[in-house]
Amino acid sequence: MSAPISNVRPKPDKVLVDIADYVTKYKIKSREAYETARYCLMDTLGCGFEALEYPACTKLLGPVVHGTIVPNGAKVPGTQFQLDPVQAAFNIGATIRWLDFNDTWLAAEWGHPSDNLGGILATADWLSRNAVAVGKKPLTVQDVLTAMIKAHEIQGCLALENSFNKVGLDHVVLVKVATTAVVAGILGLSREEIVNAISLAWVDGQSLRTYRHAPNTGSRKSWAAGDATSRAVRLALIARTGEMGYPSVLTAKTWGFYDVLFKGKEFKFQRPYGSYVMENVLFKISFPAEFHAQTAVECAMQLHPQLKDRLDDIKRITIRTHEAAIRIIDKKGPLSNPADRDHCIQYMLAVPMIFGRLTAADYEDDVAADPRIDKLRDKMICVEDKQFTRDYHDPKKRSIANGITVEFKDGSRLKEVVVEYPIGHKRRRKEGMPVLVEKFKTNLARRFPPKQQKTVLELCLDPRQLAATPVNEFVDMMVI
């Protein structure tokens, strides 16, 4: 007969305490982190503005009950909505993520740390409007940037050595944990209350990756992060009431996260929390493509002039890539919707090879109906390059390499085109940031008249002025 489990409440798991201590005690001193966060804020908001052109996204937005008005509620950039912070977080988070065009973090687990902005911005805006209403000082954009850096760090450091996808869980669990932690900090919760809030995020139901993989790939992958960051705000608010936490939520025998959902393994950590992730985050600048295909699309764009008039002559296209790309986006057979197509490396290469472009609109049904796309897809094979895989995991490199070789029916072939680091990589920051600013300009023009575009852009390009701007005033500049 086994011994009974002790009913003595344990001390909180170290993972919870470390995150809470980081949120409450760590001071961000890295100028590089703040500078990158500023660009990240611009790019993330811009991605949301572009998503507002798609009815599949906008149909999900607004209040839960039509016509609901929330006094001093959080506003949703690019729209007229003013909502409670939980629903505003969903709205902002869904637009940010919809087109798979925001930033990326690649390690043992993948993800998009800017997904956390949904909860961060909604909470900061809501608190600021209520503060102003009673004559108190609002939060500033500097507070938002600090929270972004910390959310990036929590999500990214958890992802470095721990693969949630290998146990079937979606990476948005990390969005929920990171947003919960930093929003709890923004709300002014005590260290103990933040520990409780984080425990609530881990004990919560976690998303399966079903919607990201064949044969079930679907549009939930575009709003799953919005759901996670929204749920995080809700949990932080619950913790603010004094609601209890669950100290051994990870380590509890039989009932804890490790035993139930992580095959009994404990999390591993490569580095302490600091500002590493924001400093090294990857931006999707040129193409709305799943990040493991970004360099492959660059290769395809280079090949387009040589292939556009010889498509029927192609015998085989070999994609030399890394293991993660094969596991996530190597996809054969029919593709039933845009969410299916933007996670298929063959589709993402066929379009630029044929048309010399890859835009969000190229995943829609009208473009996908072109028979040349599937014909070209059928000629593509992916092969793993072990060195590419090693370089992908190497913390000093973190490359996302792809190489493409095209063979023709007459036996000739083109010289392989290889790109190791995409334009959004830290190693290409100097080249990439001007392009990112142009991307932001384009996205501002999608929603706002020229004068409003100019006001927002000038503020975002002025680091000191932006940092000092009250959050509510910043958001007010971006509503219609």
C-alpha positions as CSV (number, residue, x, y, z in Angstrom):
1,M,0.0,0.0,0.0
2,S,1.5,3.4,-1.0
3,A,2.0,6.1,1.5
4,P,-0.7,8.9,1.5
5,I,0.2,12.1,-0.2
6,S,1.0,14.9,2.3
7,N,-1.7,17.5,2.6
8,V,0.9,20.1,3.7
9,R,0.8,22.9,1.2
10,P,4.3,23.1,-0.5
11,K,6.4,26.1,-1.4
12,P,5.7,27.4,-4.9
13,D,7.6,25.7,-7.7
14,K,10.9,27.4,-8.5
15,V,9.7,28.1,-12.1
16,L,6.8,30.2,-10.8
17,V,9.0,32.1,-8.3
18,D,11.7,32.8,-10.8
19,I,9.2,34.4,-13.2
20,A,7.6,36.4,-10.5
21,D,10.9,37.7,-9.2
22,Y,11.9,38.6,-12.7
23,V,8.7,40.6,-13.2
24,T,8.9,42.4,-9.9
25,K,12.7,42.9,-9.4
26,Y,14.6,42.9,-12.7
27,K,15.4,46.3,-14.2
28,I,15.9,46.4,-18.0
29,K,19.1,48.3,-18.7
30,S,19.7,47.3,-22.3
31,R,19.3,50.1,-24.8
32,E,19.4,47.5,-27.6
33,A,16.4,45.8,-26.0
34,Y,14.4,49.0,-25.8
35,E,15.3,50.0,-29.3
36,T,14.3,46.6,-30.7
37,A,11.1,46.7,-28.6
38,R,10.2,50.0,-30.3
39,Y,10.6,48.5,-33.7
40,C,8.6,45.5,-32.5
41,L,5.8,47.7,-31.3
42,M,5.6,49.4,-34.7
43,D,5.7,46.2,-36.6
44,T,3.2,44.4,-34.4
45,L,0.6,47.1,-34.6
46,G,1.2,47.3,-38.4
47,C,0.5,43.6,-38.7
48,G,-2.8,44.2,-37.0
49,F,-3.8,47.0,-39.3
50,E,-3.2,44.8,-42.4
51,A,-5.3,42.0,-40.8
52,L,-8.2,44.4,-40.6
53,E,-8.6,44.1,-44.4
54,Y,-9.7,40.5,-44.1
55,P,-13.4,39.7,-43.2
56,A,-12.4,36.3,-41.8
57,C,-10.6,38.3,-39.0
58,T,-12.9,41.2,-38.5
59,K,-16.0,39.0,-38.1
60,L,-14.4,37.9,-34.7
61,L,-13.9,41.4,-33.4
62,G,-15.9,43.7,-31.2
63,P,-17.6,43.1,-27.9
64,V,-19.0,39.7,-26.9
65,V,-22.5,41.2,-26.8
66,H,-23.1,43.6,-29.8
67,G,-23.5,47.2,-28.8
68,T,-21.8,46.9,-25.4
69,I,-20.1,50.1,-24.4
70,V,-17.4,50.1,-21.7
71,P,-16.7,53.5,-20.1
72,N,-12.9,54.1,-20.0
73,G,-12.4,50.7,-21.7
74,A,-9.4,49.8,-23.8
75,K,-9.5,50.8,-27.4
76,V,-8.6,48.5,-30.3
77,P,-6.1,50.2,-32.7
78,G,-7.4,50.5,-36.2
79,T,-11.0,50.2,-35.2
80,Q,-13.8,52.1,-33.3
81,F,-14.1,49.5,-30.6
82,Q,-13.7,50.3,-26.9
83,L,-13.9,47.2,-24.8
84,D,-13.2,45.6,-21.4
85,P,-9.5,44.7,-21.2
86,V,-10.2,40.9,-21.6
87,Q,-12.1,41.3,-24.8
88,A,-9.8,44.1,-26.0
89,A,-6.8,41.7,-25.5
90,F,-8.5,39.1,-27.7
91,N,-9.3,41.7,-30.4
92,I,-5.8,43.1,-30.5
93,G,-4.2,39.7,-30.2
94,A,-6.3,38.2,-33.0
95,T,-5.4,41.0,-35.4
96,I,-1.7,40.9,-34.6
97,R,-1.5,37.2,-35.3
98,W,-3.9,36.8,-38.1
99,L,-1.6,37.0,-41.1
100,D,1.4,35.2,-39.6
101,F,3.5,38.3,-40.2
102,N,4.6,39.4,-36.7
103,D,7.8,38.5,-35.0
104,T,9.1,35.0,-34.3
105,W,11.2,33.0,-31.8
106,L,12.7,29.7,-32.9
107,A,14.3,27.2,-30.5
108,A,13.1,23.8,-29.0
109,E,9.7,25.5,-29.1
110,W,8.5,28.1,-31.6
111,G,6.3,31.1,-31.2
112,H,5.6,34.7,-31.7
113,P,6.4,36.8,-28.6
114,S,4.7,39.9,-29.8
115,D,1.5,38.0,-29.4
116,N,1.7,39.1,-25.8
117,L,1.1,42.7,-26.8
118,G,-2.6,42.0,-27.0
119,G,-2.9,41.6,-23.3
120,I,-0.2,44.2,-22.4
121,L,-1.6,47.0,-24.5
122,A,-5.2,46.4,-23.6
123,T,-4.5,46.3,-19.9
124,A,-2.2,49.4,-20.0
125,D,-4.7,51.4,-22.0
126,W,-7.6,50.4,-19.7
127,L,-5.6,51.3,-16.6
128,S,-4.5,54.6,-18.1
129,R,-8.0,55.7,-19.1
130,N,-9.3,54.9,-15.6
131,A,-6.3,56.7,-14.0
132,V,-6.9,59.9,-16.1
133,A,-10.6,59.7,-15.2
134,V,-9.8,60.2,-11.5
135,G,-7.0,62.6,-12.0
136,K,-4.1,60.2,-11.7
137,K,-1.1,59.7,-14.0
138,P,-1.5,57.2,-16.8
139,L,1.0,54.6,-17.8
140,T,3.4,55.5,-20.6
141,V,4.6,53.7,-23.7
142,Q,7.9,53.1,-21.8
143,D,5.9,50.9,-19.5
144,V,4.5,49.0,-22.5
145,L,8.0,48.5,-23.9
146,T,9.3,47.2,-20.6
147,A,6.4,44.7,-20.3
148,M,7.0,43.6,-23.9
149,I,10.7,43.0,-23.2
150,K,9.8,40.9,-20.1
151,A,7.1,39.0,-21.9
152,H,9.4,38.2,-24.8
153,E,12.0,37.0,-22.3
154,I,9.6,34.7,-20.3
155,Q,8.1,33.1,-23.4
156,G,11.5,32.9,-25.2
157,C,13.5,31.4,-22.3
158,L,10.9,28.8,-21.6
159,A,11.0,27.9,-25.3
160,L,14.8,27.6,-25.6
161,E,15.1,24.0,-24.2
162,N,11.5,22.9,-23.8
163,S,9.5,21.5,-26.8
164,F,5.8,21.7,-26.1
165,N,4.9,20.8,-29.7
166,K,6.6,17.4,-29.2
167,V,3.9,16.5,-26.6
168,G,1.2,17.9,-28.8
169,L,0.7,21.2,-27.1
170,D,0.5,24.5,-28.9
171,H,3.1,27.2,-28.2
172,V,0.3,29.7,-27.1
173,V,0.6,28.2,-23.6
174,L,3.7,30.3,-23.4
175,V,1.8,33.4,-24.5
176,K,-0.7,32.8,-21.7
177,V,2.0,32.3,-19.1
178,A,4.1,35.3,-20.2
179,T,1.1,37.7,-20.6
180,T,-0.3,36.6,-17.2
181,A,3.0,37.4,-15.5
182,V,3.6,40.8,-17.0
183,V,0.0,41.9,-16.8
184,A,-0.1,40.9,-13.2
185,G,2.9,43.2,-12.8
186,I,1.2,46.1,-14.6
187,L,-1.8,45.6,-12.4
188,G,0.4,46.1,-9.3
189,L,0.0,42.7,-7.9
190,S,2.3,41.6,-5.0
191,R,4.9,38.9,-5.6
192,E,2.7,36.3,-4.0
193,E,-0.3,37.3,-6.1
194,I,1.9,37.1,-9.3
195,V,3.0,33.6,-8.3
196,N,-0.7,32.7,-7.9
197,A,-1.6,34.2,-11.2
198,I,1.2,32.3,-13.0
199,S,0.1,29.1,-11.4
200,L,-3.4,29.7,-12.7
201,A,-2.0,30.0,-16.2
202,W,-0.2,26.6,-16.0
203,V,-3.2,24.8,-14.4
204,D,-5.5,26.1,-17.1
205,G,-6.6,24.0,-20.0
206,Q,-3.9,24.1,-22.8
207,S,-4.4,24.3,-26.5
208,L,-3.7,21.3,-28.7
209,R,-1.8,21.9,-32.0
210,T,-4.6,20.2,-33.9
211,Y,-5.4,23.3,-35.8
212,R,-1.8,23.8,-37.1
213,H,-1.4,20.4,-38.7
214,A,-2.9,18.3,-41.5
215,P,-5.6,17.2,-41.9
216,N,-7.1,19.7,-39.6
217,T,-5.2,22.9,-40.3
218,G,-7.5,25.9,-39.9
219,S,-8.1,29.5,-39.0
220,R,-8.0,28.9,-35.2
221,K,-4.2,29.2,-35.5
222,S,-4.8,32.8,-36.4
223,W,-6.8,33.6,-33.3
224,A,-5.3,31.1,-30.8
225,A,-2.8,33.6,-29.5
226,G,-5.5,36.3,-29.1
227,D,-7.4,33.8,-27.1
228,A,-4.3,33.0,-24.9
229,T,-3.3,36.6,-24.2
230,S,-7.0,37.4,-23.5
231,R,-7.3,34.5,-21.1
232,A,-4.1,35.7,-19.4
233,V,-5.6,39.1,-18.6
234,R,-8.7,37.3,-17.1
235,L,-6.5,35.1,-14.9
236,A,-4.4,38.1,-13.7
237,L,-7.6,39.9,-12.8
238,I,-8.8,36.9,-10.9
239,A,-5.6,36.7,-9.0
240,R,-6.0,40.4,-8.2
241,T,-9.1,39.6,-6.2
242,G,-7.0,37.5,-3.8
243,E,-7.9,34.2,-5.4
244,M,-5.6,31.4,-4.2
245,G,-2.9,29.8,-6.4
246,Y,-1.6,26.3,-6.8
247,P,2.0,26.2,-5.6
248,S,3.1,22.8,-7.1
249,V,1.1,23.2,-10.3
250,L,4.1,21.9,-12.2
251,T,5.7,19.4,-9.9
252,A,2.7,17.8,-8.1
253,K,2.9,14.0,-8.4
254,T,0.2,12.6,-10.8
255,W,-1.8,15.9,-11.0
256,G,0.9,18.4,-12.0
257,F,1.7,19.8,-15.4
258,Y,4.9,17.7,-15.8
259,D,3.1,14.4,-15.1
260,V,-0.1,15.2,-16.9
261,L,1.2,17.0,-20.0
262,F,5.0,16.9,-20.2
263,K,5.7,13.1,-20.0
264,G,7.0,13.6,-16.4
265,K,9.9,15.8,-17.5
266,E,10.8,19.0,-15.8
267,F,11.5,22.2,-17.7
268,K,15.2,22.9,-18.6
269,F,16.6,26.4,-18.8
270,Q,19.6,27.6,-20.9
271,R,19.9,31.0,-19.3
272,P,18.5,33.3,-16.6
273,Y,15.9,35.9,-17.5
274,G,17.3,39.2,-18.8
275,S,16.7,40.9,-22.2
276,Y,18.2,38.3,-24.5
277,V,15.1,37.4,-26.4
278,M,14.0,40.8,-27.4
279,E,17.6,41.6,-28.5
280,N,17.7,38.5,-30.7
281,V,14.0,38.2,-31.8
282,L,13.3,37.5,-35.5
283,F,11.2,39.9,-37.6
284,K,9.1,38.9,-40.6
285,I,9.8,41.8,-42.8
286,S,9.4,40.9,-46.4
287,F,7.0,37.9,-46.5
288,P,4.0,36.8,-44.5
289,A,5.4,33.3,-44.4
290,E,5.9,30.8,-41.6
291,F,9.4,31.6,-40.4
292,H,11.1,28.4,-41.2
293,A,10.3,29.2,-44.9
294,Q,11.5,32.8,-44.8
295,T,14.9,32.1,-46.3
296,A,13.5,29.6,-48.7
297,V,11.1,32.4,-50.1
298,E,14.1,34.7,-50.4
299,C,15.8,31.9,-52.5
300,A,12.6,31.5,-54.6
301,M,12.5,35.3,-55.3
302,Q,16.1,35.1,-56.5
303,L,15.2,32.2,-58.8
304,H,12.0,33.8,-60.3
305,P,13.7,35.5,-63.2
306,Q,15.3,32.3,-64.3
307,L,12.2,30.2,-63.8
308,K,9.2,32.2,-64.8
309,D,9.4,31.2,-68.5
310,R,10.6,27.6,-67.9
311,L,8.1,26.3,-65.4
312,D,7.1,23.4,-67.7
313,D,10.7,22.4,-68.1
314,I,11.3,21.8,-64.4
315,K,11.8,18.2,-63.4
316,R,12.6,18.5,-59.7
317,I,13.1,21.1,-57.0
318,T,15.1,20.0,-54.0
319,I,14.7,22.0,-50.8
320,R,17.7,21.5,-48.5
321,T,16.4,22.5,-45.1
322,H,16.5,21.9,-41.3
323,E,14.5,19.4,-39.3
324,A,12.0,21.8,-37.8
325,A,10.9,23.0,-41.3
326,I,10.3,19.4,-42.4
327,R,8.3,18.7,-39.2
328,I,6.1,21.8,-39.5
329,I,5.7,22.9,-43.1
330,D,6.6,20.0,-45.5
331,K,3.2,19.3,-46.8
332,K,1.8,17.3,-49.7
333,G,-1.7,16.9,-51.0
334,P,-4.6,19.3,-51.2
335,L,-4.6,22.6,-49.3
336,S,-8.1,23.6,-48.2
337,N,-7.7,27.2,-46.9
338,P,-5.3,30.1,-46.3
339,A,-4.2,28.7,-43.0
340,D,-3.3,25.4,-44.7
341,R,-1.4,27.2,-47.4
342,D,0.8,29.5,-45.2
343,H,2.1,26.4,-43.5
344,C,3.2,24.6,-46.6
345,I,6.7,25.3,-47.7
346,Q,6.0,24.0,-51.2
347,Y,3.1,26.5,-51.7
348,M,5.2,29.4,-50.2
349,L,7.9,28.6,-52.8
350,A,5.7,28.0,-55.8
351,V,4.0,31.4,-55.6
352,P,7.2,33.5,-55.8
353,M,8.7,31.2,-58.4
354,I,5.7,31.8,-60.6
355,F,4.7,35.4,-59.8
356,G,7.8,36.9,-58.2
357,R,5.9,37.9,-55.0
358,L,4.4,36.4,-51.8
359,T,1.8,38.5,-50.1
360,A,-1.0,37.7,-47.6
361,A,-3.5,37.8,-50.5
362,D,-1.6,35.0,-52.2
363,Y,-3.0,32.5,-49.7
364,E,-6.5,33.2,-50.7
365,D,-8.6,30.9,-52.9
366,D,-8.4,32.9,-56.1
367,V,-4.6,32.7,-56.3
368,A,-4.5,29.1,-55.1
369,A,-6.8,28.1,-57.9
370,D,-4.0,28.7,-60.4
371,P,-3.1,25.1,-61.6
372,R,0.6,26.0,-62.0
373,I,1.0,26.2,-58.2
374,D,0.0,22.6,-57.4
375,K,1.9,21.3,-60.5
376,L,5.0,23.0,-59.2
377,R,4.4,21.8,-55.6
378,D,4.4,18.2,-56.9
379,K,7.9,18.6,-58.2
380,M,9.4,19.7,-54.8
381,I,11.0,17.5,-52.2
382,C,12.5,18.4,-48.8
383,V,15.7,16.9,-47.5
384,E,17.2,17.6,-44.1
385,D,20.7,19.0,-43.9
386,K,22.1,18.0,-40.5
387,Q,24.4,21.0,-40.3
388,F,21.4,23.3,-41.0
389,T,19.6,21.7,-38.1
390,R,22.7,22.1,-35.8
391,D,23.1,25.7,-36.8
392,Y,19.4,26.3,-36.1
393,H,19.8,25.2,-32.5
394,D,23.2,26.8,-32.0
395,P,22.7,29.8,-29.7
396,K,25.6,31.6,-31.3
397,K,24.1,31.2,-34.8
398,R,20.3,30.5,-34.7
399,S,20.3,30.3,-38.4
400,I,17.1,29.4,-40.4
401,A,18.9,28.1,-43.5
402,N,17.4,26.9,-46.7
403,G,18.9,26.0,-50.1
404,I,17.1,25.3,-53.4
405,T,18.3,23.4,-56.4
406,V,16.3,23.3,-59.6
407,E,16.7,20.5,-62.1
408,F,15.3,20.5,-65.6
409,K,14.1,17.7,-67.8
410,D,17.0,18.1,-70.2
411,G,19.4,17.1,-67.4
412,S,20.7,20.6,-66.7
413,R,20.3,22.3,-63.3
414,L,20.7,25.7,-61.8
415,K,23.4,26.4,-59.2
416,E,21.9,26.0,-55.7
417,V,20.7,29.2,-54.1
418,V,21.3,29.3,-50.3
419,V,20.2,31.8,-47.7
420,E,21.1,31.2,-44.1
421,Y,19.8,34.2,-42.3
422,P,16.5,36.0,-43.2
423,I,16.4,39.8,-43.4
424,G,14.6,39.9,-40.1
425,H,17.5,38.1,-38.2
426,K,19.6,40.0,-35.7
427,R,22.6,39.6,-38.0
428,R,20.8,41.6,-40.6
429,R,19.3,44.3,-38.4
430,K,21.1,47.2,-40.2
431,E,19.6,46.0,-43.5
432,G,16.3,45.0,-42.1
433,M,15.0,47.9,-39.9
434,P,14.6,50.4,-42.8
435,V,12.5,47.8,-44.6
436,L,10.5,47.2,-41.4
437,V,9.8,51.0,-41.2
438,E,8.6,50.9,-44.8
439,K,6.3,47.9,-44.0
440,F,4.9,50.0,-41.1
441,K,4.2,53.0,-43.4
442,T,2.4,50.7,-45.8
443,N,0.2,49.3,-43.0
444,L,-0.6,52.7,-41.6
445,A,-1.8,53.8,-45.0
446,R,-4.2,50.9,-45.0
447,R,-6.3,52.4,-42.2
448,F,-5.6,56.1,-41.7
449,P,-5.7,59.3,-43.7
450,P,-2.3,61.0,-44.4
451,K,-2.3,63.4,-41.5
452,Q,-2.9,60.7,-39.0
453,Q,-0.3,58.4,-40.6
454,K,2.3,61.2,-40.3
455,T,1.4,61.8,-36.6
456,V,1.8,58.2,-35.7
457,L,4.9,57.6,-37.7
458,E,6.8,60.7,-36.5
459,L,6.0,59.7,-32.9
460,C,7.2,56.1,-33.4
461,L,10.4,57.2,-34.9
462,D,11.2,59.5,-32.0
463,P,12.3,57.1,-29.1
464,R,12.2,59.6,-26.3
465,Q,8.9,61.2,-27.2
466,L,7.3,57.8,-27.8
467,A,8.5,56.4,-24.4
468,A,7.1,59.4,-22.6
469,T,3.7,59.4,-24.3
470,P,0.7,58.2,-22.1
471,V,-0.6,54.9,-23.4
472,N,-4.1,56.2,-23.8
473,E,-2.9,59.1,-25.9
474,F,-0.8,56.8,-28.0
475,V,-3.7,54.4,-28.7
476,D,-6.1,57.4,-29.4
477,M,-3.8,58.3,-32.3
478,M,-4.6,54.9,-34.0
479,V,-8.4,54.7,-33.8
480,I,-10.8,55.5,-36.6
